[in-house]
Amino acid sequence: MIEERYKEEYEEGSDLLWPSDKEDKITRQFYKDLSNLSKNINYSKKKKLKLFEQVVRVIRGKSWG
């Protein structure tokens, strides 16, 4: 059962508006996907950097030898 948003009122005067279960699930999935995308981009950059470092090492090795 999908609950709708509900509002919680406190004596201090602050009110909280909680998301529905469906909104919460979508938001959590969005941040999970965003995190995975970020990890993939960082991995890709590291992989390219390692390849570049290897090419530089080969060039330096040949030029020094």
C-alpha positions as CSV (number, residue, x, y, z in Angstrom):
1,M,0.0,0.0,0.0
2,I,1.4,3.4,-1.0
3,E,1.0,6.0,1.7
4,E,0.6,9.6,0.7
5,R,2.7,12.4,2.1
6,Y,1.9,13.3,5.6
7,K,2.7,16.3,7.7
8,E,4.1,16.2,11.2
9,E,3.5,19.2,13.4
10,Y,5.6,20.0,16.5
11,E,4.8,22.2,19.5
12,E,7.9,24.4,18.7
13,G,6.2,25.5,15.5
14,S,8.2,23.5,13.0
15,D,6.4,21.3,10.5
16,L,7.9,18.3,8.6
17,L,6.5,17.1,5.3
18,W,7.4,13.5,4.8
19,P,7.5,12.0,1.3
20,S,5.3,9.1,0.2
21,D,6.8,5.6,0.0
22,K,6.8,5.9,-3.8
23,E,8.7,9.2,-3.8
24,D,11.1,7.9,-1.2
25,K,11.9,4.8,-3.3
26,I,12.4,6.9,-6.4
27,T,14.7,9.3,-4.5
28,R,16.8,6.5,-3.0
29,Q,17.2,4.9,-6.5
30,F,18.2,8.2,-8.0
31,Y,21.0,8.7,-5.4
32,K,22.1,5.1,-5.8
33,D,22.3,5.5,-9.6
34,L,24.2,8.8,-9.2
35,S,26.7,7.2,-6.8
36,N,27.3,4.3,-9.2
37,L,27.7,6.7,-12.1
38,S,30.2,8.7,-10.1
39,K,32.2,5.5,-9.2
40,N,32.3,4.5,-12.9
41,I,33.5,7.9,-14.0
42,N,36.3,7.9,-11.4
43,Y,37.3,4.4,-12.4
44,S,37.4,5.3,-16.0
45,K,39.6,8.4,-15.3
46,K,42.0,6.2,-13.2
47,K,42.2,3.6,-16.0
48,K,43.0,6.3,-18.6
49,L,45.6,7.8,-16.3
50,K,47.3,4.4,-15.8
51,L,47.4,3.9,-19.6
52,F,49.0,7.4,-20.0
53,E,51.6,6.6,-17.3
54,Q,52.5,3.4,-19.1
55,V,52.9,5.1,-22.4
56,V,55.2,7.8,-20.7
57,R,57.2,5.0,-19.1
58,V,57.7,3.3,-22.5
59,I,58.7,6.6,-24.1
60,R,61.1,7.4,-21.3
61,G,62.6,3.9,-21.3
62,K,63.3,4.1,-25.0
63,S,64.7,7.6,-24.9
64,W,67.0,6.9,-21.9
65,G,68.3,3.6,-23.2
